Amino acid sequence: MNMPSLKEAKKRTDKRVETKTYKKENKYQELLKNKTFYIKTYGCQMNEHDSENMIAILKEYGMKEVKDYEDADLIMLNTCSIRENAHNKVFGMLGRIKHLKGIKKDIVVGLAGCMAQEEVVANEILNKYKWMDFVLGTHNIHNLAEIVYDSFKDRKLKIEAQSIEGDIIENMPADRQNKYKAYVNIMYGCDKFCTYCIVPYTRGKQRSRNKDDIIKEVKDLIKEGYKEVTLLGQNVNAYGKDRNDNYNMANLLEDVAKTGIDRVRFMTSHPWDFTDDMIDIIAKYHNIMPSIHLPVQSGNTRILKLMGRRYTKEEYLDLFYKLKDRIPKVAISTDIIVGFPNETEEEFNDTLELVNKCKFDLAYTFIFSKRVGTPAEKMKDNVTLEEKEQRLYKLNELVNKYALENNKKLEGEIVEVLVEALSDKEGFVMGYSDTNKLVNLKGEEDLIGKIVKVKILEAKTWSLNGEYVE
């Protein structure tokens, strides 16, 4: 057993990050080939891309993916630990799987992702879920075939989720779930330690990939016909800070743009590391999309300080207006937490005031969720759940108002859309504009995979309807 440890997960040392190469081990193939698997993914884009890696690894060994967990020989949940609701969903799903395992004794069940790296979760599984077969941490994805192989051979619970600062594993295969848009990890981990966030403990220290490996991956994707890449990291703006080679996120954005890929996006940004050089590069290159996710979390400086965000309300607004002034037609989305411990009504109103000033294109809003092991867990809280729910409702009314207003401005405009699939509406296809707006347009399947011009005819709160013009 390699159990996660909260104490170890908090450590940050000067230990050099190693870059290792993933390698397939043929000795696992004979047992695994032709077995079926089902993976359910919870959480962020990083988790989605981790699942793409895990699916590809299992397929390398001859396993076959199925769409119904009841048909699988292997069931794996790739989990998120950012909020309590995600925890509850996972344990609810495990309850259903336990019932299935009572009928199908031979199935193998595993837990992966960020929850697997939480000491409290690993202990709960060890004590109450011994019927499971394995727990696989975020640092051990490249060892997936080995732990699955061992689980089929030996039906004892295995935990491989040690808390380490982490390395970089190159050459990981990926079974990409979209044929035209691809995620590209540029860094792993996080060293920001916001007081409410568990990610620095579950993902390890910040470690940036070598720029040449990233550029090669993008060029390979172009050869495969991909139109868009999203550069991923827990805090992409800090790319390169851990490498000490004077090569930063602005440099990387420019080099990725120069590959000639049609579209470049990146997420998630931390306002603290968003530089003027980055803004200049985004404004300079037409293939870097004018769509930026810039989490604010709160509109009150005292709350921001308690959150460990390291910027003031005024500094955030300065950056926001700078982006608006210097990047043509930029769309900005954000994250906001309501009900942080002891947030007063006046402090919440500061958040509403900020939203009224910024008029975000989109905001992901949440009630504060206490995470075990974070500093915010120990903060006393005198705000009732009812108050928090009322604040969330009030905030969402405002967010929805501005989302619709921003979309209404596009009526009659012509926007470029990467068409990626059939729409739920019969006779329509769907895709996303350069500013990351969901667009439905009347069209046939032959438009899928193309970037086309679309005239916007009707704006809704969360989507646009249009007609193909070229």
C-alpha positions as CSV (number, residue, x, y, z in Angstrom):
1,M,0.0,0.0,0.0
2,N,1.2,3.5,-0.9
3,M,-1.2,5.7,1.0
4,P,-1.6,9.4,0.4
5,S,-0.5,11.7,3.3
6,L,-1.7,15.3,3.8
7,K,1.5,16.1,5.7
8,E,3.6,15.0,2.8
9,A,1.3,16.6,0.2
10,K,2.0,20.0,1.8
11,K,5.8,19.8,1.3
12,R,7.6,21.8,-1.3
13,T,11.4,21.3,-1.7
14,D,14.1,22.2,-4.2
15,K,14.2,18.6,-5.4
16,R,14.7,18.5,-9.2
17,V,11.7,17.5,-11.2
18,E,12.5,14.5,-13.4
19,T,11.1,14.0,-16.9
20,K,10.4,10.3,-17.5
21,T,9.1,8.5,-20.6
22,Y,6.0,6.3,-20.6
23,K,6.7,2.8,-22.0
24,K,4.3,0.0,-22.7
25,E,5.0,-3.3,-20.9
26,N,4.1,-6.2,-23.1
27,K,3.9,-8.6,-20.1
28,Y,0.4,-7.2,-19.2
29,Q,-1.1,-7.7,-22.6
30,E,-2.1,-11.4,-22.5
31,L,-4.3,-11.1,-19.5
32,L,-5.8,-7.7,-20.4
33,K,-6.6,-8.1,-24.0
34,N,-10.3,-8.4,-25.0
35,K,-11.5,-7.4,-21.5
36,T,-13.9,-4.5,-21.4
37,F,-13.7,-1.2,-19.4
38,Y,-15.8,1.7,-18.4
39,I,-14.4,5.1,-17.2
40,K,-16.6,7.8,-15.7
41,T,-15.0,11.2,-15.4
42,Y,-15.8,13.9,-12.9
43,G,-14.3,17.5,-12.8
44,C,-12.2,19.7,-14.8
45,Q,-10.5,19.7,-18.2
46,M,-7.4,18.3,-16.6
47,N,-9.4,15.3,-15.4
48,E,-10.9,14.9,-18.9
49,H,-7.5,14.7,-20.4
50,D,-6.3,12.3,-17.8
51,S,-9.2,10.0,-18.8
52,E,-8.1,10.4,-22.4
53,N,-4.7,9.1,-21.3
54,M,-6.1,6.2,-19.3
55,I,-8.5,5.1,-22.1
56,A,-5.5,5.1,-24.5
57,I,-3.4,3.0,-22.1
58,L,-6.0,0.4,-21.6
59,K,-6.7,0.2,-25.4
60,E,-3.0,-0.3,-26.0
61,Y,-3.3,-3.5,-24.1
62,G,-6.2,-4.8,-26.1
63,M,-9.0,-3.7,-23.8
64,K,-12.3,-2.5,-25.3
65,E,-14.3,0.5,-24.0
66,V,-18.0,0.1,-23.3
67,K,-20.6,2.8,-22.7
68,D,-22.5,1.0,-19.9
69,Y,-20.7,0.2,-16.7
70,E,-22.9,-2.9,-16.2
71,D,-21.2,-4.4,-19.3
72,A,-17.6,-3.8,-18.1
73,D,-15.0,-6.1,-16.7
74,L,-13.2,-3.0,-15.3
75,I,-15.1,0.0,-13.8
76,M,-13.0,3.1,-13.0
77,L,-14.1,6.4,-11.6
78,N,-11.8,9.3,-12.4
79,T,-12.7,11.7,-9.6
80,C,-12.6,15.4,-8.6
81,S,-12.1,16.7,-5.1
82,I,-12.8,20.4,-5.6
83,R,-16.2,20.4,-3.9
84,E,-18.2,18.2,-1.5
85,N,-20.9,17.7,-4.2
86,A,-18.3,15.8,-6.4
87,H,-17.4,13.6,-3.4
88,N,-21.0,12.7,-2.8
89,K,-21.7,11.9,-6.5
90,V,-18.7,9.5,-6.5
91,F,-19.7,7.6,-3.3
92,G,-23.3,7.4,-4.6
93,M,-21.9,5.8,-7.8
94,L,-19.8,3.4,-5.7
95,G,-23.0,2.3,-4.0
96,R,-24.5,1.3,-7.3
97,I,-21.3,-0.5,-8.4
98,K,-21.2,-2.4,-5.1
99,H,-24.7,-3.8,-5.8
100,L,-23.4,-4.8,-9.3
101,K,-20.3,-6.4,-7.8
102,G,-22.6,-8.5,-5.6
103,I,-24.0,-10.0,-8.8
104,K,-20.9,-10.0,-11.0
105,K,-18.1,-11.2,-8.7
106,D,-15.3,-10.9,-11.3
107,I,-15.5,-7.2,-12.1
108,V,-12.6,-5.0,-11.1
109,V,-13.4,-1.6,-9.5
110,G,-11.0,1.3,-9.2
111,L,-10.9,4.9,-8.0
112,A,-8.6,7.4,-9.7
113,G,-8.1,11.2,-9.8
114,C,-7.9,13.8,-7.1
115,M,-10.1,12.1,-4.6
116,A,-7.6,9.2,-4.7
117,Q,-4.9,11.5,-3.5
118,E,-6.8,12.6,-0.4
119,E,-5.7,10.9,2.8
120,V,-9.2,11.0,4.3
121,V,-10.7,9.3,1.2
122,A,-8.1,6.6,1.0
123,N,-8.7,5.8,4.7
124,E,-12.4,5.7,4.2
125,I,-12.0,3.2,1.3
126,L,-9.6,1.2,3.3
127,N,-12.1,1.0,6.2
128,K,-15.5,0.9,4.5
129,Y,-15.0,-0.1,0.9
130,K,-12.7,-3.1,1.1
131,W,-14.7,-4.7,-1.7
132,M,-13.0,-2.4,-4.2
133,D,-9.9,-3.4,-6.0
134,F,-7.6,-0.4,-6.4
135,V,-7.0,3.3,-5.8
136,L,-4.8,5.1,-8.3
137,G,-3.4,8.5,-7.5
138,T,-2.7,11.4,-9.9
139,H,1.0,10.7,-9.9
140,N,0.6,7.0,-10.9
141,I,-1.5,7.2,-14.1
142,H,1.4,5.9,-16.2
143,N,1.3,2.7,-14.0
144,L,-2.4,2.1,-14.8
145,A,-1.8,-1.2,-16.8
146,E,0.3,-2.6,-14.0
147,I,-2.3,-2.0,-11.2
148,V,-5.2,-3.2,-13.4
149,Y,-3.2,-6.3,-14.3
150,D,-2.5,-7.0,-10.6
151,S,-6.1,-6.4,-9.7
152,F,-7.4,-9.0,-12.1
153,K,-4.8,-11.5,-10.8
154,D,-5.1,-10.8,-7.1
155,R,-8.5,-9.7,-5.7
156,K,-7.1,-7.7,-2.8
157,L,-7.5,-3.9,-2.4
158,K,-4.4,-2.0,-3.6
159,I,-3.7,1.7,-3.0
160,E,-1.1,3.4,-5.2
161,A,-1.5,7.1,-4.3
162,Q,1.6,8.2,-2.5
163,S,1.9,12.0,-1.9
164,I,4.9,13.2,-3.7
165,E,5.9,16.5,-5.3
166,G,5.7,14.8,-8.7
167,D,7.6,14.3,-11.9
168,I,6.7,14.8,-15.6
169,I,5.8,11.8,-17.7
170,E,6.2,12.3,-21.5
171,N,5.0,10.1,-24.4
172,M,1.7,9.3,-22.7
173,P,-0.8,8.0,-25.3
174,A,-4.1,9.9,-25.6
175,D,-7.5,8.7,-27.0
176,R,-8.8,12.1,-27.7
177,Q,-12.6,12.4,-27.3
178,N,-12.9,15.2,-29.9
179,K,-11.5,14.9,-33.5
180,Y,-10.9,18.7,-33.9
181,K,-10.1,20.1,-30.5
182,A,-7.3,18.8,-28.3
183,Y,-6.1,19.4,-24.7
184,V,-2.3,19.8,-24.3
185,N,-0.9,19.8,-20.8
186,I,1.8,22.4,-20.4
187,M,2.3,22.0,-16.7
188,Y,1.2,20.0,-13.7
189,G,0.5,20.8,-10.0
190,C,0.1,24.2,-8.2
191,D,2.0,26.1,-5.6
192,K,-0.5,28.9,-5.0
193,F,-2.2,27.2,-1.9
194,C,-5.4,29.2,-2.0
195,T,-6.9,28.5,1.5
196,Y,-10.1,26.9,0.2
197,C,-8.4,24.7,-2.5
198,I,-7.3,21.0,-2.2
199,V,-5.6,20.9,-5.6
200,P,-2.0,21.7,-4.5
201,Y,-2.2,18.7,-2.2
202,T,-3.7,16.3,-4.8
203,R,-1.7,17.4,-7.8
204,G,1.7,18.1,-6.3
205,K,4.1,21.0,-6.9
206,Q,4.1,23.2,-10.0
207,R,6.2,21.6,-12.7
208,S,6.4,22.8,-16.3
209,R,6.9,20.6,-19.4
210,N,9.8,21.4,-21.7
211,K,8.7,23.8,-24.4
212,D,10.1,21.6,-27.2
213,D,7.9,18.7,-26.0
214,I,4.8,20.9,-26.0
215,I,5.5,22.4,-29.5
216,K,6.1,18.9,-30.9
217,E,2.8,17.7,-29.5
218,V,1.0,20.7,-31.1
219,K,2.7,20.1,-34.5
220,D,1.8,16.4,-34.3
221,L,-1.9,17.4,-33.7
222,I,-1.8,19.7,-36.7
223,K,-0.6,16.8,-38.9
224,E,-3.5,14.7,-37.5
225,G,-6.0,17.4,-38.6
226,Y,-6.7,19.1,-35.3
227,K,-7.9,22.7,-35.6
228,E,-7.7,23.9,-32.0
229,V,-5.6,23.2,-28.9
230,T,-6.3,24.2,-25.3
231,L,-3.1,24.6,-23.2
232,L,-3.9,23.2,-19.8
233,G,-2.6,23.7,-16.3
234,Q,-3.9,24.4,-12.8
235,N,-2.3,27.9,-13.3
236,V,-1.1,28.2,-16.8
237,N,0.1,31.8,-16.4
238,A,2.8,30.6,-14.1
239,Y,4.2,28.3,-16.8
240,G,8.1,28.3,-16.7
241,K,8.5,29.9,-13.3
242,D,9.8,26.6,-11.9
243,R,12.3,26.1,-14.8
244,N,14.5,29.2,-14.3
245,D,15.3,29.5,-18.0
246,N,13.6,32.8,-18.7
247,Y,11.0,31.1,-20.9
248,N,7.5,32.0,-19.8
249,M,3.9,31.7,-20.8
250,A,4.0,34.7,-23.2
251,N,6.9,33.0,-25.0
252,L,5.0,29.7,-25.2
253,L,1.8,31.3,-26.4
254,E,3.8,33.0,-29.2
255,D,5.6,29.8,-30.2
256,V,2.3,27.8,-30.2
257,A,0.7,30.5,-32.3
258,K,3.6,30.3,-34.8
259,T,3.0,26.6,-35.4
260,G,0.1,27.7,-37.6
261,I,-2.6,25.8,-35.6
262,D,-6.0,27.5,-36.4
263,R,-7.0,28.2,-32.8
264,V,-5.1,28.4,-29.4
265,R,-6.8,28.6,-26.1
266,F,-5.5,28.3,-22.5
267,M,-6.8,27.7,-19.0
268,T,-6.9,28.2,-16.1
269,S,-5.4,31.6,-15.5
270,H,-4.6,33.1,-12.1
271,P,-4.8,36.9,-12.1
272,W,-1.5,37.2,-10.1
273,D,0.6,35.8,-13.0
274,F,-1.2,37.5,-15.9
275,T,1.6,39.7,-17.5
276,D,1.5,42.6,-19.9
277,D,3.7,40.5,-22.2
278,M,0.9,37.8,-22.3
279,I,-1.7,40.5,-23.2
280,D,0.5,41.8,-26.0
281,I,1.0,38.3,-27.5
282,I,-2.8,37.5,-27.3
283,A,-3.6,40.8,-29.1
284,K,-0.9,40.2,-31.7
285,Y,-1.8,36.7,-33.0
286,H,-5.2,36.2,-34.7
287,N,-5.1,32.4,-33.9
288,I,-4.9,33.0,-30.1
289,M,-8.6,33.2,-29.3
290,P,-10.0,36.3,-27.6
291,S,-11.5,34.3,-24.8
292,I,-10.0,34.4,-21.3
293,H,-11.1,32.6,-18.1
294,L,-10.0,34.8,-15.3
295,P,-11.3,33.5,-11.8
296,V,-11.9,36.4,-9.4
297,Q,-13.6,34.3,-6.6
298,S,-14.7,37.3,-4.6
299,G,-15.2,41.1,-5.1
300,N,-14.1,42.0,-1.6
301,T,-10.4,42.5,-0.8
302,R,-10.7,41.2,2.8
303,I,-12.2,38.0,1.6
304,L,-9.6,37.7,-1.2
305,K,-6.9,38.0,1.4
306,L,-8.5,35.2,3.6
307,M,-8.7,33.1,0.4
308,G,-5.0,33.6,-0.2
309,R,-5.6,35.0,-3.6
310,R,-2.7,37.6,-3.4
311,Y,-4.5,40.4,-5.3
312,T,-7.0,43.1,-4.3
313,K,-10.3,43.9,-5.9
314,E,-8.7,47.0,-7.4
315,E,-5.8,45.0,-8.9
316,Y,-8.2,42.5,-10.5
317,L,-10.3,45.3,-12.0
318,D,-7.1,47.0,-13.4
319,L,-6.2,43.7,-15.1
320,F,-9.7,43.2,-16.4
321,Y,-9.9,46.7,-18.0
322,K,-6.4,46.2,-19.4
323,L,-7.6,43.0,-21.2
324,K,-10.7,44.8,-22.4
325,D,-8.8,47.7,-23.7
326,R,-6.0,45.9,-25.5
327,I,-7.5,42.7,-26.9
328,P,-10.2,43.4,-29.5
329,K,-13.7,41.9,-28.7
330,V,-12.3,39.8,-25.8
331,A,-14.8,37.7,-23.8
332,I,-14.0,37.2,-20.2
333,S,-15.4,34.5,-17.9
334,T,-14.8,33.9,-14.2
335,D,-15.3,31.8,-11.1
336,I,-17.0,33.2,-8.0
337,I,-17.4,31.6,-4.5
338,V,-20.2,32.9,-2.3
339,G,-20.5,32.2,1.5
340,F,-16.8,32.0,2.3
341,P,-16.4,31.7,6.1
342,N,-17.8,34.9,7.8
343,E,-18.5,36.8,4.5
344,T,-20.8,39.6,5.5
345,E,-23.7,40.9,3.5
346,E,-21.7,44.0,2.7
347,E,-18.8,41.9,1.4
348,F,-21.1,39.9,-0.7
349,N,-22.5,43.1,-2.1
350,D,-18.9,44.0,-3.1
351,T,-19.0,40.9,-5.3
352,L,-22.3,42.0,-6.9
353,E,-20.8,45.4,-7.5
354,L,-17.7,43.9,-9.2
355,V,-20.0,41.8,-11.5
356,N,-22.0,44.9,-12.4
357,K,-18.7,46.5,-13.4
358,C,-17.2,43.6,-15.3
359,K,-20.4,42.2,-16.9
360,F,-18.8,38.9,-17.4
361,D,-19.7,36.8,-20.5
362,L,-20.0,33.8,-18.2
363,A,-19.4,33.0,-14.5
364,Y,-19.2,29.6,-12.8
365,T,-20.7,30.3,-9.3
366,F,-20.5,28.1,-6.2
367,I,-21.3,28.1,-2.5
368,F,-18.1,27.7,-0.5
369,S,-17.3,24.0,0.0
370,K,-15.2,23.0,3.0
371,R,-12.3,20.7,2.0
372,V,-10.5,18.5,4.6
373,G,-6.9,19.6,5.1
374,T,-7.2,23.1,3.7
375,P,-6.8,26.2,6.0
376,A,-10.3,27.3,5.3
377,E,-11.6,24.1,6.8
378,K,-10.6,25.4,10.2
379,M,-12.2,28.8,9.8
380,K,-15.2,29.4,12.0
381,D,-18.3,30.3,9.9
382,N,-21.4,32.2,11.0
383,V,-23.1,32.4,7.6
384,T,-26.1,30.0,7.4
385,L,-26.6,27.7,4.4
386,E,-29.9,29.5,3.8
387,E,-28.1,32.8,3.5
388,K,-25.5,31.3,1.2
389,E,-28.2,29.9,-1.1
390,Q,-29.9,33.2,-1.2
391,R,-26.7,34.9,-2.2
392,L,-26.0,32.4,-4.9
393,Y,-29.5,32.9,-6.3
394,K,-29.0,36.7,-6.3
395,L,-25.6,36.4,-8.0
396,N,-26.8,34.0,-10.6
397,E,-29.6,36.4,-11.6
398,L,-27.0,39.0,-12.3
399,V,-24.7,36.6,-14.1
400,N,-27.5,35.4,-16.3
401,K,-28.5,39.0,-17.1
402,Y,-25.1,40.0,-18.4
403,A,-24.6,36.7,-20.2
404,L,-27.7,37.4,-22.2
405,E,-26.7,41.1,-22.7
406,N,-23.3,40.1,-24.1
407,N,-24.9,37.5,-26.4
408,K,-27.5,40.0,-27.7
409,K,-24.7,42.3,-28.9
410,L,-23.7,39.6,-31.4
411,E,-27.1,39.5,-33.1
412,G,-26.6,40.5,-36.8
413,E,-22.8,40.0,-36.4
414,I,-20.8,37.4,-38.4
415,V,-18.6,35.2,-36.2
416,E,-16.2,32.3,-37.0
417,V,-17.3,29.0,-35.6
418,L,-15.4,25.7,-35.4
419,V,-18.2,23.2,-36.2
420,E,-17.6,20.0,-34.2
421,A,-20.8,17.9,-34.0
422,L,-24.5,17.5,-34.9
423,S,-26.7,19.7,-32.7
424,D,-29.5,18.4,-30.5
425,K,-31.8,20.3,-32.8
426,E,-32.6,18.2,-35.9
427,G,-31.1,19.6,-39.1
428,F,-28.6,21.7,-37.1
429,V,-24.9,21.4,-36.3
430,M,-23.0,23.0,-33.4
431,G,-19.7,24.5,-32.5
432,Y,-18.0,27.3,-30.7
433,S,-17.1,30.9,-31.8
434,D,-13.7,32.5,-31.3
435,T,-15.0,34.0,-28.1
436,N,-16.1,30.5,-27.0
437,K,-19.9,31.0,-27.4
438,L,-22.0,27.9,-28.2
439,V,-23.5,28.4,-31.7
440,N,-26.2,26.3,-33.3
441,L,-26.6,26.7,-37.1
442,K,-28.6,25.0,-39.8
443,G,-26.3,22.7,-41.7
444,E,-25.3,19.3,-42.8
445,E,-22.6,16.9,-41.5
446,D,-20.1,18.1,-44.2
447,L,-19.6,21.3,-42.1
448,I,-18.2,19.3,-39.2
449,G,-14.5,19.9,-38.7
450,K,-14.5,23.2,-40.6
451,I,-14.2,26.8,-39.3
452,V,-17.0,28.7,-41.0
453,K,-18.6,32.1,-41.0
454,V,-21.9,32.3,-39.2
455,K,-24.4,35.2,-39.0
456,I,-26.0,35.3,-35.6
457,L,-29.8,35.5,-35.8
458,E,-30.9,34.9,-32.2
459,A,-29.2,35.2,-28.9
460,K,-30.1,33.2,-25.8
461,T,-28.5,33.3,-22.4
462,W,-26.2,30.4,-23.0
463,S,-26.1,29.9,-26.7
464,L,-26.5,31.6,-30.1
465,N,-28.5,30.6,-33.2
466,G,-27.2,31.5,-36.6
467,E,-27.0,30.8,-40.3
468,Y,-24.0,29.6,-42.3
469,V,-22.8,32.3,-44.7
470,E,-19.5,30.9,-45.9
